[in-house]
């Protein structure tokens, strides 16, 4: 233990030194970029204890009166730090010559500032407690990896795969993983879910079996296109493991006509159509509705929504090849998945034939997601993508397509995914009395700051997403800092939308001054779509027993840091 | 004066007698229909003074213990009243032999219970004060005619044109109109609005010049199809007086193509297409938004919405004949009216070409409204009807149709009929920053009871309308009696809707028990459409400087009559 402590102490000393250098660099760099008119000081020191990280005296002081040259002076000073960094780098490397061995379980137990924050990269273990606040992407992003491997996150954000990032990380190394613990644990094969794919650790899991998970808010709107590994996953059954070579899609022909059995290669022969589409689960934001009164359903936060670039054959082309035409009477296209429960019942859903046959509705039999074959969790090898429509109709692991005069008889079409009055409970519900959800209503949510967070006084940056169903574009997002009394208009980011085909969300951002003296903010957002539909003010009047369609104003409460 | 008083006294005596007979008949008939289990009494008396209409002693008393036969006994009693009625009828007719002469102005001054309520039919004048409460259609309907002619209302409700109705009315005759006052007054010809048509007196006029008026709530939802004379009217300019024989519709061809000049007969050659469509002004319910904060615009109540059966040529057929095709780039169809201001500027608006060319969108060049040629106020001889879209695009007195790469440059397309954040005022508004309103959001309102009315304890009947833009069907209307804390589902009436083409409103009704002991009710309604969009809870967060898109929950407050 003594040796371990000594080693750790040395490492920590190195880390602490590097931390302070780092902190100074970051702070100085911020100064360089800002050119604030107040006199500024750059303070770098070497600190000899673990217990105090407060700068006590400036070992390198920068002060200037000419604000126009101040930034350049800071930059110059920073370049001068190279030698210092190299020296400490050398000392720390020396300290790592006798690596300490840890198990994955030990690493997992270090996931908070109180227990210290450890991560792994390959077989190496790092204590990044002191780096968290310095993480250029923000502390919360790094915390997602706390107690586990960095790789899944570095895979998402390629910026990490650079030598200088690895060099910074090396300062924090505290040991190695035990050899038998380097491969992820294998799953038991008796479990029907044993063959489910490995998931990204950043996903917030609402249910393991079937797997249902959402990206955390701080990652959700980092990218206009959601990276595949953190795209929200809504499975109803175990994930089938399908062989692309033997995969066939059965497309039933019209009465008297011929059915098709399409291989993947057959599907590739149809014109490839590529569109950006946001998918949202009907239960997105259910956890807020639960606060009104209990509902049945997974406790989705605001992340059961994601956006991808999908490519595949247009359903209308495939249906036309099978001999289907638009008929005068209302008809439906029924989809069946290749996922099934122990009784052999497959997931199923349907959409109106009119939508399926409309080239402008762009319904896809998608085989690509963000330029890759579909991940297994998202329907490999083929899923339906129905732009502007609730996720439940985007049937994954698609096995069969047919046309019928009635909606799909699937449980998920007829006995789920419908909206009801708040007065309807499980004793009185008549599922036939409500239409199945197809197009979704206008929606938006705040992803930054987090509910309950503390924000700086001065200015607050608020970010989020907004989307509406049916191809209706979001035309405005209003944000309030006072619970809805007064509003400001957010800036919409993201791709321009085609009229009537606004299938993808808009990300938005508002930088707003924090009213002086304010100790807390009740931040609210609401979106307006191009039919000028708006989100309702409150959740109780739209409460429903399944907790779907939860699209009232999103409200968060944050504290404002008191000025020193 | 003495003779007049004497005559009137005699007439009133007759009226009073008839009134009480009537009241008894109505009350007994209600009893006959209800079969309430409490003991019931039928009381008919002849009363000899004007001052007291309280039944003092029963001259004909009905009482029964066997509730299953009570109704039939009442009916039998009623039949026995025939002779009494005939006798009084004779006495009243005798009293009318020396008719008193009144001017229209005198009649107009009798329009409330305080001044007594007079109406005219043809040249006859009636004092119906005592009949108002007995009016089978309800007192409020009859009050719409107070101080004026009955004909416009009888024309709406053909049930009045029966001899027994005329006989009842005859009892209330008090005189004749002066001969020079029998024709409506003529308008001055120097006025640009002098040639405007005569309007139905039931219309609640928000502006005379240009003429803007809405039907009163009690008539609005009497019929699923709004009768032409009380269809809400939204004019921006004087009504042109167009000769159907020389009328021509100019349809500009595509570049290099040929333009069309279509007579009415030419339009009739296109396939005639007929659809039921609800039109709503963007400013409907503005008066509620005004209560939040002042806006610019006409003070529309809940009646700037009406429904008609429209027939005409499909715009897509006419555009196709002119050689237009759907193009890849976004284009717009611009409409110009033949109404114009003193500078010659015509009313104009546009819709996207994609909508115009879509046969399923059913955009019409309408020449018929409810089986009649368009009334002048509604665009005679031809107007545009754009199902699911704000009224402002349904250009009346249509003169010109053209296709352009940009929206119409009309004031009403670019500098009006747009929605903004509540934070935007006339100093900061940038009209180019918001899209022109096309599809409208989901809407509903309560037409019965009226705000501020007193309802009976026991049970309350609540009626109203609900509609959504873009062909989205209303799937549910929730009604609350407690300001939105609890909800009940209303019964939807009206025609079944085609999926995706629900162009017309649904009327709805709820009969709900009044909670015992309740002295007042805060009645609220909200509609949900098939994209599960809902109306927002409150008006302030959707307030906008033009007072458009006012679709928060409709709220009324009524008093409950105390039990005796």
Interface residues (C-beta under 8 A of the other chain):
Chain A: X330 X352 X354 X360 X419 X421 X422 X423 X424 X434 X435 X437 X438 X439 X440 X441 X442 X469 X470 X475 X476 X478 X484 X486 X487 X488 X489 X499 X500 X526 X528 X530 X531 X532 X533 X534 X535 X536 X537 X538 X541 X542 X549
Chain B: X330 X352 X354 X360 X419 X421 X422 X423 X424 X434 X435 X437 X438 X439 X440 X441 X442 X469 X470 X475 X476 X478 X484 X486 X487 X488 X489 X499 X500 X526 X528 X530 X531 X532 X533 X534 X535 X536 X537 X538 X541 X542 X549
